[in-house]
Amino acid sequence: MHIPENEIVIFECPHCKTQIVSDKKCEACTSPLVQLNLLDGGKVSLCSKAGCKNHSVEFQDLKTALGHIYGDFSYHGNSTRNIKIIKNPKEKQKEKIKKDDRETIISGTYLQSFCPHCQKSLIENNMLKFKIEKDNKESGYLLLSPYLNIFSHKSTIRLPEKKAVKQIKCWHCDSSLLEKDRKCPKCNSEVAKIAVAAMSKMIDFYICSKKGCTWHGLSDEDLKYIIFEDSEEW
């Protein structure tokens, strides 16, 4: 069946014939999203407009997510290069890995992001969500694009430009995500650490706490195996 470009499609359950509807809107074109619940927890969201490719998969539990991504679907990241896996720790220390041997995470990659404490997904409605607090104790939520090097963001409270927030927390367990012993190399502000699915494991992903500073980075250990495409900012 041919569906004309830009037409809004109605989705129905093939069993009960009930229309599948959602009050959520597509971030790309504002059309209604169709949301399907996953058996193991989480959901799949896709745009109802023909031709719009916006979609996302959200997991509630980290172990479930890794099982699906790396087990069921044999996913091994977005690398176009071969990665040498070193199982012996002593051999790993001796091995000098060249830049061209590292996995590349390309701009626009959807970053499956999780809290490093409770291991729940930090993605809600196709946005990376944080609980934040200002110096005056005013609190709210910060929403960032989960796509690498896409800098769109929203916040429920006013954030002054070039001002770091006092606290960044997981919106599930309320644990702080700030790393006290690590500073942004660009502006010296505190950085927040989240867990991101890459390669065949979780990696530490850091973002600056100052509004307007778009620095992001990885741990020294992960930088031996992973690089970002082109940009040094997120």
Buried (B, 14 or more C-beta within 10 A) or exposed (E): EEEEEEEEEEBEEEEEEEEEBBEBBBBEEEBBBBBBEBEEBBBEBBBBBBEBEBBBBBBBBBEBBBBBBBEEEEBEBBBEEEBEEBEEEEEEEEEEBEEEBBBBBEBEBBBBBBBBBBBBBBBBBBBBBBBBBBEEEEBBBBBBBBBBBBEEBEBEEEBEEEBBBBBBBBBBEEEBBBBEEBBBEBBEBBBBBBBBBBBBEBBBBBBBBBBEBBBBBBBEEBBBBBBBEEEEBB
